[in-house]
Amino acid sequence: MSRERPPPCPICRRASTQEFRPFCSQRCADVDLGRWLNERYAIPEEIDTDEVPPEPDPEG
């Protein structure tokens, strides 16, 4: 039986650990969370060019 290696940590490329999966450590997990919170990552959104844009929020 061959043992598959765990995928590498997406932050530092070291082997990931079960405890912090998919990361190798708490530090790399925190780095990833910080990137999401600072909006360095974004999920793309398809924009319908035929749709009328929403009205601006009068209280914002």
C-alpha positions as a Markdown table, in Angstrom:
| # | Residue | x | y | z |
|---|---|---|---|---|
| 1 | Met | 0.0 | 0.0 | 0.0 |
| 2 | Ser | 1.4 | 3.4 | -0.9 |
| 3 | Arg | 0.8 | 6.4 | 1.4 |
| 4 | Glu | -0.2 | 9.6 | -0.4 |
| 5 | Arg | 1.6 | 12.7 | 0.8 |
| 6 | Pro | -0.7 | 15.4 | 2.1 |
| 7 | Pro | -1.1 | 18.4 | -0.2 |
| 8 | Pro | 1.3 | 21.2 | 0.5 |
| 9 | Cys | 0.4 | 24.2 | 2.6 |
| 10 | Pro | -1.0 | 26.9 | 0.2 |
| 11 | Ile | 0.9 | 29.6 | 2.0 |
| 12 | Cys | 4.5 | 28.3 | 2.5 |
| 13 | Arg | 4.4 | 25.0 | 0.5 |
| 14 | Arg | 5.5 | 22.8 | 3.4 |
| 15 | Ala | 3.7 | 19.6 | 4.1 |
| 16 | Ser | 0.3 | 20.2 | 5.7 |
| 17 | Thr | -0.6 | 18.7 | 9.0 |
| 18 | Gln | -3.8 | 17.1 | 10.1 |
| 19 | Glu | -4.3 | 19.6 | 13.0 |
| 20 | Phe | -4.2 | 22.7 | 10.7 |
| 21 | Arg | -5.2 | 21.2 | 7.4 |
| 22 | Pro | -4.9 | 22.4 | 4.7 |
| 23 | Phe | -2.1 | 24.5 | 6.3 |
| 24 | Cys | 1.1 | 23.4 | 8.1 |
| 25 | Ser | 0.7 | 25.6 | 11.1 |
| 26 | Gln | -1.5 | 28.1 | 13.0 |
| 27 | Arg | 0.7 | 30.9 | 11.6 |
| 28 | Cys | -0.1 | 30.0 | 8.0 |
| 29 | Ala | -3.8 | 29.6 | 8.8 |
| 30 | Asp | -3.7 | 33.1 | 10.3 |
| 31 | Val | -1.9 | 34.5 | 7.3 |
| 32 | Asp | -4.6 | 33.1 | 5.1 |
| 33 | Leu | -7.4 | 34.5 | 7.3 |
| 34 | Gly | -5.7 | 37.9 | 7.2 |
| 35 | Arg | -5.6 | 37.9 | 3.5 |
| 36 | Trp | -9.3 | 37.2 | 3.3 |
| 37 | Leu | -10.1 | 39.9 | 5.9 |
| 38 | Asn | -8.0 | 42.5 | 4.1 |
| 39 | Glu | -9.7 | 41.6 | 0.8 |
| 40 | Arg | -6.6 | 40.3 | -0.9 |
| 41 | Tyr | -8.7 | 37.3 | -2.0 |
| 42 | Ala | -12.0 | 37.8 | -3.7 |
| 43 | Ile | -14.6 | 35.5 | -5.3 |
| 44 | Pro | -15.3 | 36.7 | -8.8 |
| 45 | Glu | -18.8 | 37.7 | -9.6 |
| 46 | Glu | -20.4 | 37.7 | -13.0 |
| 47 | Ile | -21.9 | 41.0 | -13.9 |
| 48 | Asp | -25.0 | 41.1 | -16.0 |
| 49 | Thr | -24.5 | 44.1 | -18.3 |
| 50 | Asp | -28.2 | 44.2 | -19.2 |
| 51 | Glu | -29.3 | 44.5 | -15.5 |
| 52 | Val | -30.0 | 48.0 | -14.2 |
| 53 | Pro | -27.6 | 48.9 | -11.4 |
| 54 | Pro | -29.2 | 49.2 | -7.9 |
| 55 | Glu | -30.0 | 52.6 | -6.5 |
| 56 | Pro | -27.4 | 54.0 | -4.0 |
| 57 | Asp | -28.3 | 53.6 | -0.3 |
| 58 | Pro | -29.5 | 57.0 | 1.0 |
| 59 | Glu | -28.2 | 56.2 | 4.5 |
| 60 | Gly | -24.7 | 55.0 | 3.4 |
